[in-house]
Amino acid sequence: MGPGEHVDESDLHAFVDGELDAEKRRRIEDHLHSHSEDAALVEGWRRQNAALRAAFSQTVKEPLPASLKTATVTSLTRSFGSGVNWARFSPSKGASLRAMRRADTSRRPPRRPAIIMSLLTLLAGAVVAGAALLAFTGPASPPPAVPQRAAVIEPPGLVAHAQLAYQTFAQDTRPVEIGADRAAELSAWLGERAGFGRLPDLSAAGLELVGGRLIPGVLSPAGLLIYRAASGARAALYFERAGGERPSAGPPKTAPGLAAVEWRAAGFAFILIGQLAADTARAAAESAAAQASR
């Protein structure tokens, strides 16, 4: 290679592969010093070689199967014919397969792009195969949840709610939060929270006020006043702001042994309930209604 001799891509490949003698290698190095584009191309090929060696470092150590050796020789024989004198390509004649490749570089396409395209094709095929395998063998996605219709819970009627409050508190050892001895405090508290702060005096019906408490109502905070009869039986006056529910047409339905009277007054629903005789419950309810309407 003279000083003015052209350097083509095959020369650069041979330089990267270490196939040049010392003189040609020195001249290629001089060429690269003055041609930065070719120098960058050579550096890129070197990096590709390093990456390929790292990727197939274990594979190249495996011995070549005998069947593959036989298939290679057979393929060459079919391609070039049995009349080819293979001895002329032996090292004893001073030639090699690499020298043959160098002798006909004008017809050989660059091999670096071909190698890269082959690797990319193999990688793309592996990705597609993995995705297909995952699609067919992966866990099945759960079926979409079918929305269930929410159950509508109707609030209990006022009488049923008053009966539950009576059974919860009236028979307790501490039926009230504020006793009758603090009537002013109890009245102010119920008036502020439940909207009704009067404490009806039912002594005419034989009932004495024990005290009261604030409880949850059906639609709003409610008040519960506890009374005690001379016999020791207890009664309760339940009240909360009147909603859309109308009073029962007939006598309110209660548990056995309980009497209840229901009415509306001053924007509130009232229910008197307890272990009382029917006439006692009626008289006490009439007295409470008269006092609530003042």
C-alpha positions as CSV (number, residue, x, y, z in Angstrom):
1,M,0.0,0.0,0.0
2,G,1.8,3.1,-1.3
3,P,1.4,6.6,0.2
4,G,-1.2,7.5,-2.4
5,E,-3.0,4.2,-2.4
6,H,-6.7,4.3,-1.8
7,V,-8.0,2.9,1.6
8,D,-11.4,1.3,1.3
9,E,-13.8,-0.2,3.8
10,S,-12.3,-3.7,3.4
11,D,-8.9,-2.4,4.4
12,L,-10.4,-0.9,7.5
13,H,-12.2,-4.2,8.4
14,A,-8.9,-6.0,8.0
15,F,-7.2,-3.5,10.2
16,V,-9.9,-4.0,12.9
17,D,-9.7,-7.8,12.6
18,G,-5.9,-7.7,12.9
19,E,-5.3,-9.2,9.4
20,L,-2.6,-6.8,8.2
21,D,1.1,-7.0,8.4
22,A,3.1,-4.4,10.3
23,E,3.8,-2.1,7.3
24,K,0.2,-2.0,6.1
25,R,-1.1,-1.6,9.6
26,R,1.3,1.4,10.1
27,R,0.0,3.0,6.9
28,I,-3.7,2.5,8.0
29,E,-2.9,4.1,11.3
30,D,-1.4,7.1,9.5
31,H,-4.5,7.3,7.3
32,L,-6.8,7.3,10.4
33,H,-4.8,10.2,12.0
34,S,-5.7,12.4,9.0
35,H,-9.3,11.0,8.4
36,S,-11.4,11.5,11.5
37,E,-14.5,10.0,9.9
38,D,-12.7,6.7,9.1
39,A,-11.2,6.8,12.6
40,A,-14.7,7.1,14.2
41,L,-15.9,4.2,12.0
42,V,-13.1,1.9,13.1
43,E,-13.7,2.8,16.8
44,G,-17.3,1.9,16.4
45,W,-16.5,-1.5,14.9
46,R,-14.1,-2.2,17.7
47,R,-16.9,-1.5,20.2
48,Q,-19.2,-3.8,18.3
49,N,-16.6,-6.6,18.4
50,A,-16.2,-6.1,22.1
51,A,-20.0,-6.3,22.6
52,L,-20.3,-9.4,20.4
53,R,-17.5,-11.1,22.3
54,A,-19.1,-10.4,25.6
55,A,-22.5,-11.6,24.4
56,F,-21.2,-14.9,23.0
57,S,-18.2,-15.5,25.3
58,Q,-19.6,-18.8,26.6
59,T,-21.0,-20.0,23.3
60,V,-17.7,-19.9,21.4
61,K,-16.1,-22.1,24.0
62,E,-18.5,-25.0,23.1
63,P,-17.1,-27.6,20.8
64,L,-18.5,-27.7,17.2
65,P,-20.7,-30.8,16.8
66,A,-19.5,-33.5,14.3
67,S,-22.7,-33.3,12.4
68,L,-22.3,-29.6,11.8
69,K,-18.7,-30.2,10.5
70,T,-20.0,-32.8,8.0
71,A,-22.9,-30.5,6.9
72,T,-20.4,-27.7,6.3
73,V,-18.1,-29.7,4.0
74,T,-21.1,-31.2,2.2
75,S,-22.6,-27.7,1.5
76,L,-19.3,-26.4,0.2
77,T,-19.0,-29.4,-2.1
78,R,-22.5,-28.9,-3.5
79,S,-21.9,-25.2,-4.0
80,F,-18.6,-25.4,-5.9
81,G,-18.7,-28.9,-7.3
82,S,-16.7,-32.0,-6.6
83,G,-14.1,-31.0,-9.2
84,V,-12.7,-28.2,-7.1
85,N,-9.1,-28.8,-6.1
86,W,-9.3,-27.9,-2.4
87,A,-5.5,-28.3,-2.1
88,R,-5.0,-25.1,-3.9
89,F,-6.6,-23.3,-0.9
90,S,-4.5,-25.1,1.7
91,P,-1.9,-23.1,3.8
92,S,0.9,-24.9,2.0
93,K,0.2,-22.9,-1.1
94,G,0.6,-19.7,0.8
95,A,-3.1,-18.8,0.6
96,S,-5.9,-18.8,3.1
97,L,-9.6,-18.2,3.2
98,R,-9.0,-14.8,4.5
99,A,-6.7,-14.1,1.6
100,M,-9.4,-15.3,-0.8
101,R,-11.8,-12.9,0.9
102,R,-9.3,-10.0,0.5
103,A,-8.8,-10.8,-3.2
104,D,-12.5,-10.1,-4.1
105,T,-13.5,-7.3,-1.8
106,S,-15.2,-5.3,-4.6
107,R,-18.1,-7.9,-4.8
108,R,-18.5,-8.6,-1.1
109,P,-21.0,-6.4,0.8
110,P,-19.9,-5.1,4.2
111,R,-20.4,-7.8,6.9
112,R,-20.8,-5.5,10.0
113,P,-24.3,-4.2,9.1
114,A,-25.3,-7.8,8.2
115,I,-24.2,-9.0,11.6
116,I,-26.0,-6.2,13.4
117,M,-29.2,-6.7,11.5
118,S,-29.1,-10.5,12.3
119,L,-28.7,-9.8,16.0
120,L,-31.5,-7.2,15.9
121,T,-33.8,-9.7,14.1
122,L,-33.0,-12.4,16.7
123,L,-33.7,-10.0,19.5
124,A,-37.0,-8.9,18.0
125,G,-38.0,-12.5,17.5
126,A,-37.3,-13.4,21.1
127,V,-39.3,-10.4,22.3
128,V,-42.3,-11.4,20.2
129,A,-42.1,-15.1,21.3
130,G,-41.9,-14.1,24.9
131,A,-45.0,-11.8,24.6
132,A,-46.9,-14.6,22.9
133,L,-45.9,-17.1,25.6
134,L,-47.0,-14.7,28.3
135,A,-50.3,-14.1,26.6
136,F,-51.2,-17.8,26.3
137,T,-49.8,-19.0,29.6
138,G,-50.1,-16.0,31.9
139,P,-52.8,-15.9,34.6
140,A,-56.2,-15.0,33.3
141,S,-57.4,-11.6,34.2
142,P,-60.3,-11.6,36.6
143,P,-63.7,-10.9,35.0
144,P,-65.0,-7.4,35.5
145,A,-67.0,-7.0,38.7
146,V,-70.7,-6.7,38.1
147,P,-72.0,-3.7,40.0
148,Q,-74.5,-4.8,42.6
149,R,-77.5,-2.8,43.2
150,A,-77.2,-1.1,46.6
151,A,-79.7,-2.1,49.1
152,V,-81.9,0.7,50.3
153,I,-82.3,0.6,54.0
154,E,-85.5,2.1,55.1
155,P,-85.4,3.9,58.5
156,P,-87.6,2.3,61.2
157,G,-90.9,4.0,62.1
158,L,-91.0,6.5,64.9
159,V,-92.9,4.2,67.2
160,A,-90.5,1.3,66.6
161,H,-87.5,3.6,67.2
162,A,-89.1,5.0,70.4
163,Q,-89.7,1.4,71.6
164,L,-86.1,0.5,71.0
165,A,-84.9,3.6,72.9
166,Y,-87.2,2.7,75.8
167,Q,-86.0,-0.9,75.9
168,T,-82.4,0.3,75.8
169,F,-82.4,3.0,78.4
170,A,-85.5,2.8,80.6
171,Q,-84.6,-0.4,82.3
172,D,-80.9,0.5,82.7
173,T,-79.5,1.2,86.1
174,R,-78.4,4.6,84.7
175,P,-81.3,5.5,82.4
176,V,-80.6,9.2,82.1
177,E,-77.6,11.5,81.6
178,I,-78.9,14.5,83.5
179,G,-81.3,14.0,86.4
180,A,-84.4,15.9,87.3
181,D,-82.5,17.7,90.1
182,R,-80.7,19.6,87.3
183,A,-83.9,20.4,85.3
184,A,-82.7,23.8,84.0
185,E,-79.5,22.3,82.6
186,L,-81.4,19.4,81.1
187,S,-84.0,21.7,79.5
188,A,-81.3,24.0,78.0
189,W,-79.3,21.0,76.6
190,L,-82.3,19.3,74.9
191,G,-83.5,22.7,73.6
192,E,-80.1,23.3,72.0
193,R,-79.5,19.9,70.5
194,A,-83.0,18.5,69.9
195,G,-84.9,21.8,69.5
196,F,-87.4,21.1,72.3
197,G,-86.5,21.9,75.9
198,R,-89.7,21.7,77.8
199,L,-90.0,19.1,80.5
200,P,-93.7,18.2,80.8
201,D,-95.0,17.7,84.4
202,L,-96.9,14.4,84.4
203,S,-97.4,14.1,88.1
204,A,-101.2,14.4,87.6
205,A,-101.0,11.1,85.8
206,G,-98.9,9.5,88.5
207,L,-95.6,9.9,86.7
208,E,-92.5,11.5,88.3
209,L,-89.7,12.9,86.1
210,V,-86.4,11.0,86.6
211,G,-84.3,12.9,84.0
212,G,-83.5,12.8,80.4
213,R,-80.9,12.2,77.7
214,L,-80.1,13.0,74.1
215,I,-80.3,10.1,71.6
216,P,-80.1,9.6,67.8
217,G,-83.5,10.0,66.2
218,V,-84.8,8.6,62.9
219,L,-84.1,11.8,61.0
220,S,-82.5,14.2,63.6
221,P,-81.3,14.3,67.2
222,A,-84.0,13.2,69.6
223,G,-84.8,13.6,73.3
224,L,-85.8,10.9,75.7
225,L,-87.4,11.8,79.1
226,I,-87.7,9.1,81.6
227,Y,-90.6,9.0,84.1
228,R,-91.3,6.6,87.0
229,A,-94.7,5.5,88.4
230,A,-95.5,4.9,92.0
231,S,-95.4,1.1,91.3
232,G,-91.8,1.4,90.1
233,A,-92.7,1.0,86.4
234,R,-91.0,3.4,84.0
235,A,-92.3,5.3,81.0
236,A,-90.5,7.4,78.4
237,L,-91.5,10.5,76.4
238,Y,-89.7,10.4,73.0
239,F,-89.6,13.4,70.8
240,E,-87.8,14.6,67.6
241,R,-88.6,17.1,64.9
242,A,-91.5,15.9,62.8
243,G,-90.6,14.5,59.4
244,G,-92.8,13.2,56.5
245,E,-94.2,10.3,58.5
246,R,-97.7,10.7,59.7
247,P,-99.1,9.4,63.0
248,S,-100.4,5.9,63.0
249,A,-104.1,5.7,62.0
250,G,-104.8,3.2,64.8
251,P,-103.1,2.4,68.1
252,P,-99.4,2.1,67.7
253,K,-98.0,-1.4,67.6
254,T,-95.7,-2.2,70.5
255,A,-94.3,-5.2,72.3
256,P,-96.6,-7.1,74.7
257,G,-96.9,-5.3,78.1
258,L,-96.2,-1.8,76.6
259,A,-98.7,0.9,75.9
260,A,-97.9,3.8,73.4
261,V,-99.6,7.0,72.4
262,E,-98.4,9.0,69.4
263,W,-99.1,12.6,68.4
264,R,-97.8,15.7,66.7
265,A,-97.5,19.2,68.2
266,A,-95.4,22.3,67.6
267,G,-93.5,20.7,64.7
268,F,-92.4,17.7,66.7
269,A,-93.4,14.1,66.9
270,F,-94.1,12.8,70.4
271,I,-94.5,9.2,71.6
272,L,-95.3,8.3,75.2
273,I,-94.4,4.6,75.8
274,G,-94.1,2.4,78.9
275,Q,-95.4,-0.3,81.1
276,L,-98.6,1.6,81.8
277,A,-102.3,0.9,81.7
278,A,-104.0,2.2,78.6
279,D,-106.0,4.9,80.5
280,T,-102.9,6.0,82.4
281,A,-100.9,6.3,79.2
282,R,-103.7,8.3,77.5
283,A,-104.0,10.7,80.4
284,A,-100.2,11.2,80.5
285,A,-100.1,11.8,76.8
286,E,-102.9,14.4,76.9
287,S,-101.2,16.3,79.7
288,A,-97.8,16.3,77.8
289,A,-99.5,17.4,74.6
290,A,-101.2,20.3,76.3
291,Q,-98.0,21.5,77.8
292,A,-96.0,21.1,74.6
293,S,-98.5,23.2,72.7
294,R,-98.2,26.3,75.0
